């Protein structure tokens, strides 16, 4: 649980520091690649590199991101310890958490860990059936509650997820 909380905080810090704009595109040690609807970005960190796999969604074309799904390295870079963190705007109804349904199969729930100025963050371990569903899926439907009995559902593309994850795992294991 401590690792999950640390992963949530790391993602929250990256988000609040506007991670995408902090990456210098001309710096030779930084790397960012796009795989359909997913982006893998690596930046120097100490002796190695920190990598993150992300997808964002905006309320309107060219608008500010209202949703972020980021995947970060777990302890010692072992893939079974990768964590995913979903970030949604502050003001959501927290009690039910987030519901994710991949290709209209049985949904799974993700509970919120922390909220800050950047948003509310819900983290989960990315392994087993969840990872397999993301790798084999085409689209996930994410449901967020805005009030006790009012939910908003939006699509998250899984196009490119498998290739992005393979690239990400290759980068974090270096």
ROZA-578377 format. One record per residue: residue number from 1; residue in one letter; z, x, y of N, C-alpha, C in turn. Coordinates in steps of 0.2 Angstrom, whole numbers, plus 5000, padded with zeros to 4 digits. Atoms other than C-alpha are relative to their C-alpha. Layout:
     k   r   n.pz   n.px   n.py   ca.pz   ca.px   ca.py   c.pz   c.px   c.py
   NUM   A      Z      X      Y       Z       X       Y      Z      X      Y
...
END
This chain:
     k   r   n.pz   n.px   n.py   ca.pz   ca.px   ca.py   c.pz   c.px   c.py
     1   X   5000   5004   4994    5000    5000    5000   5000   5004   5006
     2   X   5000   4996   4994    5004    5014    5012   4993   5003   5001
     3   X   5007   4998   4999    4986    5021    5009   4996   4995   5003
     4   X   5004   5006   4997    4979    5004    5013   5001   5000   5007
     5   X   4998   5001   4993    4989    5003    5029   4997   5006   5004
     6   X   5002   4994   4996    4984    5021    5034   4992   4999   5001
     7   X   5008   5001   5000    4965    5017    5030   4999   4995   5006
     8   X   5001   5005   4995    4967    5001    5041   5001   5003   5007
     9   X   4998   4997   4994    4975    5011    5055   4994   5005   5002
    10   X   5005   4995   4998    4961    5025    5054   4994   4996   5002
    11   X   5006   5004   4998    4947    5012    5055   5002   4996   5007
    12   X   4999   5003   4994    4956    5003    5069   5000   5005   5006
    13   X   5001   4994   4995    4957    5020    5079   4993   5001   5001
    14   X   5007   4999   4999    4939    5023    5076   4997   4994   5004
    15   X   5002   5005   4997    4935    5006    5081   5002   4999   5008
    16   X   4998   5000   4993    4945    5006    5097   4998   5006   5004
    17   X   5003   4994   4996    4938    5023    5102   4993   5000   5000
    18   X   5007   5001   5000    4921    5016    5100   4996   5005   4996
    19   X   5003   4995   5005    4916    5027    5085   4993   5001   5001
    20   X   5007   4999   5000    4898    5024    5086   4998   5004   5007
    21   X   5002   4997   4994    4897    5030    5104   5003   5007   5001
    22   X   4997   4994   5000    4908    5045    5101   4996   5005   4996
    23   X   5004   4995   5004    4896    5053    5089   4994   5003   5004
    24   X   5005   4997   4996    4885    5065    5098   4993   5001   4995
    25   X   5006   5000   5004    4867    5062    5091   4997   5007   4999
    26   X   5003   4994   5000    4862    5080    5095   5004   5005   4997
    27   X   4996   4995   5003    4876    5089    5087   4998   5001   4993
    28   X   5002   4998   5007    4870    5098    5071   5005   4998   4995
    29   X   4995   5001   5005    4886    5095    5062   5001   4992   4998
    30   X   4999   5007   5001    4886    5076    5064   4994   4997   4996
    31   X   5005   5003   5004    4876    5065    5052   5000   4993   5000
    32   X   5000   5007   5000    4871    5047    5053   4993   4997   4997
    33   X   5006   5003   5003    4859    5038    5041   5001   4992   4999
    34   X   5000   5007   5000    4854    5020    5040   4996   4998   4993
    35   X   5002   5002   5006    4851    5011    5023   4999   4992   5001
    36   X   5001   5007   4999    4844    4994    5027   5005   4997   5005
    37   X   4995   5002   4996    4859    4985    5034   5006   5003   5001
    38   X   4994   4996   5000    4871    4998    5032   4999   5007   5003
    39   X   5000   4993   4997    4875    5015    5041   5005   5004   4997
    40   X   4995   4995   5002    4884    5030    5035   5000   5005   5005
    41   X   4999   4995   4995    4891    5042    5048   5005   5004   4998
    42   X   4996   4995   5002    4899    5058    5045   5001   5004   5006
    43   X   4999   4995   4994    4908    5069    5059   5005   5005   4997
    44   X   4996   4995   5002    4917    5085    5058   5007   4998   5000
    45   X   4993   5001   5000    4935    5085    5053   5004   5005   4997
    46   X   4997   4994   5003    4945    5100    5051   4995   5005   4997
    47   X   5005   4996   5003    4937    5111    5038   4994   4996   4996
    48   X   5005   5005   5003    4927    5096    5031   4997   4995   5004
    49   X   5003   5006   4997    4919    5080    5036   5003   4994   4998
    50   X   4998   5007   5001    4925    5062    5038   4994   4996   5000
    51   X   5005   5005   5000    4913    5049    5033   5002   4993   5000
    52   X   4999   5007   5000    4912    5031    5035   4994   4996   4999
    53   X   5006   5004   5001    4900    5017    5029   5002   4994   5004
    54   X   4998   5006   4996    4899    5002    5041   4994   4995   5000
    55   X   5005   5005   4998    4890    4986    5045   5004   4996   5005
    56   X   4997   5004   4995    4893    4976    5060   4996   4994   5001
    57   X   5004   5007   4998    4888    4958    5066   5002   4998   5007
    58   X   4999   5002   4993    4886    4952    5083   4999   4992   5001
    59   X   5000   5007   4999    4888    4934    5089   4993   4998   5003
    60   X   5007   5001   4997    4871    4935    5098   4996   5007   5000
    61   X   5005   4994   5001    4856    4947    5097   5002   5005   5006
    62   X   4998   4995   4995    4862    4963    5107   5007   4999   5003
    63   X   4993   5001   4997    4879    4956    5110   5005   5005   4997
    64   X   4994   4996   5003    4896    4964    5106   5001   4999   4993
    65   X   4998   5002   5007    4901    4966    5088   5006   4996   5000
    66   X   4995   5004   5001    4912    4953    5082   5003   5001   4993
    67   X   4998   4999   5007    4914    4959    5064   4998   5007   4998
    68   X   5001   4993   5002    4915    4976    5057   5002   5000   4992
    69   X   4998   4999   5007    4915    4980    5038   4999   5008   4999
    70   X   5001   4992   5000    4919    4999    5036   5003   5002   4993
    71   X   4998   4997   5006    4922    5009    5020   5002   5007   5001
    72   X   4998   4993   4999    4932    5025    5021   5003   5003   4994
    73   X   4997   4996   5005    4938    5038    5010   5007   4999   4998
    74   X   4993   5000   5003    4953    5036    4999   5003   5007   4999
    75   X   4996   4994   5001    4966    5049    4994   4995   5004   4995
    76   X   5004   4995   5003    4957    5065    4988   4993   4998   4998
    77   X   5007   5002   5001    4940    5057    4989   4998   4997   4994
    78   X   5001   5003   5007    4941    5049    4972   4997   4993   5002
    79   X   5003   5007   4998    4929    5033    4973   5005   4994   4998
    80   X   4995   5006   5001    4943    5022    4965   5005   4999   5005
    81   X   4995   5001   4995    4953    5025    4980   4996   4999   5007
    82   X   5003   5002   4994    4940    5020    4993   5002   4993   5002
    83   X   4998   5006   4997    4945    5007    5005   4995   4997   5005
    84   X   5004   5004   4996    4936    4993    5014   5004   4997   5005
    85   X   4996   5004   4995    4942    4986    5030   4996   4996   5004
    86   X   5003   5005   4996    4936    4970    5039   5003   4999   5006
    87   X   4997   5001   4994    4939    4969    5057   4996   4994   5004
    88   X   5003   5006   4997    4937    4952    5066   5004   5000   5007
    89   X   4997   5001   4994    4942    4947    5084   5007   4998   5000
    90   X   4993   5003   4999    4960    4944    5089   5000   4993   5002
    91   X   4999   5007   4999    4965    4926    5089   4998   4996   4994
    92   X   5001   5004   5006    4960    4921    5072   5006   4998   4997
    93   X   4994   5002   5004    4972    4911    5061   5001   5005   4994
    94   X   4999   4995   5004    4980    4924    5051   5002   4998   4993
    95   X   4997   5002   5006    4989    4915    5037   4995   5000   4994
    96   X   5004   5000   5006    4974    4912    5025   4997   5006   4998
    97   X   5004   4994   5001    4967    4929    5027   4992   4999   5001
    98   X   5007   5000   5000    4948    4932    5024   4998   4998   4993
    99   X   5003   5002   5007    4938    4924    5010   4993   5003   5000
   100   X   5007   4997   5001    4923    4934    5003   4997   4997   4994
   101   X   5004   5003   5005    4910    4926    4992   4994   5003   4999
   102   X   5007   4996   5001    4896    4937    4985   4996   4996   4996
   103   X   5006   5004   5003    4880    4927    4980   5003   4994   4997
   104   X   4997   5006   5002    4890    4911    4978   5004   5000   4994
   105   X   4996   5000   5005    4901    4917    4965   5007   4999   5002
   106   X   4993   5001   4998    4920    4916    4964   5002   5004   5006
   107   X   4998   4996   4994    4928    4921    4981   5006   5004   4998
   108   X   4994   4996   5000    4941    4934    4983   5003   5000   5007
   109   X   4997   5001   4994    4954    4934    4997   5002   5007   5002
   110   X   4998   4993   4997    4958    4949    5009   5005   4998   5005
   111   X   4994   5002   4995    4975    4948    5019   4999   5005   5005
   112   X   5000   4996   4994    4976    4954    5036   5006   5005   5000
   113   X   4995   4994   5000    4986    4971    5038   5003   5000   5007
   114   X   4998   4999   4993    4987    4973    5057   4995   4997   5005
   115   X   5005   5002   4995    4980    4967    5073   5002   5005   5006
   116   X   4999   4996   4994    4978    4977    5089   4995   4998   5005
   117   X   5005   5003   4994    4967    4976    5105   4993   5000   4997
   118   X   5007   5000   5003    4951    4980    5094   4999   4994   4996
   119   X   5001   5005   5005    4954    4966    5082   5005   4999   4995
   120   X   4995   5001   5005    4963    4960    5067   4996   5003   4994
   121   X   5003   4996   5006    4960    4971    5051   5003   4998   4994
   122   X   4999   5002   5007    4960    4966    5033   4997   5005   4995
   123   X   5003   4994   5005    4959    4980    5020   5001   4998   4993
   124   X   5000   5001   5007    4956    4980    5002   4997   5006   4996
   125   X   5002   4995   5004    4953    4993    4988   4993   4998   4998
   126   X   5007   5001   5002    4934    4995    4985   4999   5003   4993
   127   X   5001   4997   5007    4933    4997    4966   5000   4994   4995
   128   X   5000   5005   5005    4931    4987    4950   4995   4995   5001
   129   X   5004   5005   4999    4924    4970    4951   4997   4999   5007
   130   X   5002   5000   4993    4923    4970    4970   4995   5005   5001
   131   X   5005   4995   4999    4913    4986    4971   4994   4998   4996
   132   X   5005   5002   5004    4902    4980    4957   4996   4994   5003
   133   X   5003   5006   4996    4899    4963    4966   4996   5002   5006
   134   X   5004   4998   4994    4894    4972    4982   4994   5004   4998
   135   X   5005   4996   5002    4883    4984    4973   4994   4996   4997
   136   X   5005   5004   5003    4874    4970    4963   4997   4994   5005
   137   X   5001   5006   4996    4874    4957    4977   4995   5001   5005
   138   X   5005   5000   4994    4862    4952    4990   5003   4998   5006
   139   X   4997   5002   4994    4873    4943    5002   5007   4998   4999
   140   X   4993   5002   5000    4891    4940    5005   5001   4995   5006
   141   X   4998   5005   4995    4898    4925    5014   5007   5001   5002
   142   X   4994   4998   4998    4913    4929    5024   5003   4994   5004
   143   X   4997   5006   4997    4925    4915    5029   5006   5002   5004
   144   X   4995   4999   4996    4937    4917    5043   5003   4994   5003
   145   X   4997   5007   4997    4949    4903    5049   5002   5002   5008
   146   X   4999   5000   4993    4950    4900    5068   5006   4996   5002
   147   X   4995   5004   4999    4963    4887    5066   5003   4998   4993
   148   X   4997   5001   5007    4974    4880    5051   4995   4996   4996
   149   X   5005   5004   5004    4960    4868    5046   4993   5001   5002
   150   X   5006   4998   4998    4945    4876    5054   4998   5007   4998
   151   X   5002   4993   5002    4935    4890    5046   4993   5001   5003
   152   X   5006   4998   4998    4920    4899    5052   4997   5005   4994
   153   X   5003   4995   5005    4908    4907    5039   4994   5003   5002
   154   X   5006   4996   4998    4895    4920    5042   4998   5004   4994
   155   X   5003   4996   5005    4883    4930    5031   5001   5008   5001
   156   X   5000   4992   4999    4885    4949    5028   4995   5002   4995
   157   X   5005   4998   5004    4870    4957    5021   5002   5006   4995
   158   X   4998   4995   5005    4872    4968    5005   4994   5004   4999
   159   X   5006   4996   5000    4854    4975    5007   5002   5007   5002
   160   X   4999   4993   4998    4855    4994    5006   5007   5002   4998
   161   X   4993   4998   5002    4873    4994    5000   5001   5005   4995
   162   X   4999   4995   5006    4871    5003    4984   4997   5007   5002
   163   X   5002   4994   4998    4860    5016    4992   5004   5004   5005
   164   X   4995   4998   4995    4872    5018    5006   5006   5003   4997
   165   X   4994   4998   5003    4887    5019    4995   4999   5007   4996
   166   X   5002   4994   5004    4878    5032    4984   5000   5006   5005
   167   X   5001   4994   4995    4874    5043    4999   5007   5001   5003
   168   X   4993   4999   4998    4892    5040    5006   5004   5004   4995
   169   X   4996   4997   5005    4900    5045    4990   4998   5008   4999
   170   X   5002   4993   5001    4889    5061    4989   5003   5004   5006
   171   X   4997   4997   4994    4895    5065    5007   5007   5002   4999
   172   X   4993   4999   5000    4913    5063    5004   5003   5004   4995
   173   X   4998   4995   5006    4913    5073    4988   4999   5007   5001
   174   X   5001   4993   4998    4907    5088    4997   5006   5004   5002
END
